[in-house]
Amino acid sequence: MSRAALAVIAIVAVNGAPALRAQGSAAQPSVIVTQGDASVKRTPNQAWVLVAVEARAPRPADAQRQAAVAMTGVQTAVRNQGLAADAMKTTGYSLQPDMEYVAGSSRVKGYIARNQIEIRVDAIDKLGTIMDAAGSSGATSIAGVRFDIAEREAAEREALRMAVRAAMSRAEAMAAGAGRPLGAIVRLEEQVEPSITPRPYMTMSRAGAEAVPTPISPGEVEIKARVVLTIEIK
C-alpha cells in the first residue's frame, strides 16, 4: 500500500438521523488520520547462541549418560571463557528411539539423547571464542545466533518519540494543504513490528582440526516504531 493511501484525510461532518437530533446528539468532529514511522540503529552489545549435544547408544540410559557427559564438558569449556553465572539455561531435552527402516519394516536400532542450552554473551568480541570452545569440547550443533542491545527499552522509547513527531509533521502538512488548523489529539496508537536482527555466517571448530577463529559480523540492530495518529482538524 502506498504512503498516500496510508495517510488518509477523514473530514467527517455527520448530521445525525432525525431521531438522534431530537435527543440533542452532537456532530462528530472532523479529523485527520495519519501514520508515523521511525527507526533507530544500534551496535549490538549482547548475543545469544543455541548449543546442543547429541548422543547415540543401543540403550536409552547409555545415550542419556553420554549426552550428560558431553554437555558437562561443553558447559565447563564455555564457563572458562568468563561467562556470567546466569548466562546459560537449558532450552530443550529429548530422548527418542533411533529407527531403522529396511524392506518396508522398521526396528529400533538404538536411542538418541539431545540436550540444548542457550548461552548469553555480554561481550560480543568473545562470541566467536565461546562458539569455538563449545564446538571443540563436544557440541554437535551451534545455531540460532541472535543479537540485541542491553538498553533496548531506551532505544524503543526514542524510536517512538521520533515516530510521533513524524506523524505530527505529516498531519501538520496535510492540514496546511487543506487550509485548516489542527485541534486536539483524538487517538494515538502504537503498532508493533518485529525487529530484523542480522545473523552472522558461522563455522564450528572441531577437535584435531587446524584452529581457525570463528568470524563474527554482528552488524547493527534496527529498532522500529510505528504510530497511528488521529487528530482533530478545525
N, C-alpha and C positions, 0 to 999 in steps of 0.2 A: 504494500500500500504506500502511496506517495506521501511525502510530508504535508502536502497541501490537503490531502484527504484526512490526515490525522489531526490537523489543526482546523477545527470546524467552528465557524461562527454560527451560534444559535441565538438569533434575536427573536425572542418569544414575546408576543403580545396577545395573550389569550383572554378573550372575554368569556366569562363563564356562561353556562347554559342558563336559560331563564329561571329555572328552579334554584340554581345556585346563586344568581344575582339577587333573588328575593331574600336569601339568607345573608346577604352582605359579604359574599366571598370576594377577596381581593385578587386582582390580576397578578399572575406570576411575573417576576422581574425578567428583563432581557439580560442574557448572559453571553459570555464568550467562553468556549471550552477549548483549551489548547494543551499541548504536551511539552515537557522539557526533558532533555536528555543530557547526561554528563558522565564523564568517567575520569578516574584518576589512576595513574600507573605508579607502582612502587617496585623497588628491587626486593625480591623475597629475602627474608631472614629466618625462615623456618622451612623444613621439608619433612615429608612423611614417606616411608617406603615399606612395602609388604615383603616379608622374608618368610620362606617356608622350607620345611624339610619333609622328605617323603622316604618311607622305608617299606621294603617288601620282604615278606618271610612266609614260610609254609604255615606257621601258626600265628593267630592273632596276637597272642601275648608277646611273641618274639618281635613282630612288627612294631608293636607299641613300645617295647623296650628300646629297639634300635632308633626309633624316632625320638624318644626321650633323650637318649644319649647324644644324638646329633643336635637336637635343639639346645641342650645344655651347653654343648661346645660353641654353638653359634652365639648364644646369649653371653657367654663368657668373653668371647672374642670381641663382640661389639661393645660390651661394657668397658673393656680395656681401652677403648678409644675415647673415654671420658664422657660418656652419656650420662644424663641426669638420671636419678633413681626412678623417676616416674616416666621415663622415655620409652618404655616397652610395654605392650599389652597384647594378650592373646586375642586374635580375631577369628580364629577358626581351628577346628579339630575334627578329624574324621577317621573312621576305621571301617573299611569295606572289603568285601571279597574281591580277589583278583581273578576274573573269569577268563576261561579259555574256551573258544568255540572251534570245534572240529567236526566236519562232515555233518553239519546240522544239529549237533548236540553240544551241550555246554557242561563244563565242570569247573569246580573251584580249585585252582592250582596254588592258591596262597591268599595272603591278605596284604592290604596296603594301608599304612597309617600315615596320616598327613597332619602336620602341626604348623600353623601360620601365626606370625606375630606382626604387629605394626610397630615401626620404630620412628620416633620423632627425633629429628636432628635440629638442634637450635643454632648450629654453626654450619652454614651452607658449605663452607670450604672443607668441612670434614665429611661431607656426604659420600664422595667417591671412595675415600679411605674406609668408611664404615661398610659400604657395599662390598668392597674388596675383601674386608675382614670376614664378612658373613659368607661370601662365596668360597673363600679358601678354608673355612672352618666347618663346612658340611652342609650349607644351604643348597637346596636343589632348585629353587626358583627365587628370583628377585624381580618384583614388578610393582606397578601401581604408584610410581613416584609422583607426588604432587607437591606444589609449593604454595606458600602463603606468607603473610606478614603477621607478626605478633600484635601489631597495632591496627588490626582490621576495622574495629568499630570506629576509631577516629577517622580512618580513610573513608568509610561508608558515610559518616556524617558530612564530611567535606564534599563528597560527590552529591549528596542530597541537597546541600546548600547551593551548589552550582546548578543542579537541575531545576530547583525552584526559581533561581534567578533567570535561567534560560526561559522557563515557562512565562514568567512575568514579562520579560523582554518581548517575547512573541505576542503576548496579549496586548502590551502597550502599542506595538506596531500595528496590530490588527485594529485596535480601537482608533488609532490615529488615522488609519486609512479610511475608516468609516466616519471620521469626524465626530467621534463621541468620546467623552471622558470615562475612565474606569471608576467603578464603585467598589463595594466591599467584596472580599473573597467569600464565595458561597461554599466551595468544597476544594480540598487539596488532598489528593490521594497518591500514595506511593505504589508503583508497580515493580515487583521484584523480578529480576532476571538473574539466571545463574551466571557466575563469572567463568571466563575461559582462562585456564591456567596452562602455561606451556609445560610440556613434558620433554625431558631430555632423551636422547638415544643413550642406551647404556649396555655395557657388556659385563659378564660375570667372570671374575678371576677364578682360576681353578688350580688346585694343588698340583705342583710339578710343572706348570707352565711358566713361561717367562713372565716375570712380574711387570705388568703394564697398568699404570693407574687408570681407573675408570674416569673418562672425561664427563664433566657435568656442565650443562649450559642452562642455568635456571631462567634466563630471560627476565621478563617482567610480569608481575601480577596486575591485571586490569580489573578495577572495581567499578562497576557501572551503577548508575541510578537513573530512574525514570519516574516522573511525576505527571499527573494529570490535574490541571488547574481549571476550576470553574469560577468565574469572576463576573460580577455584575457590570453591565455597561449602561451608562445613564443616557 
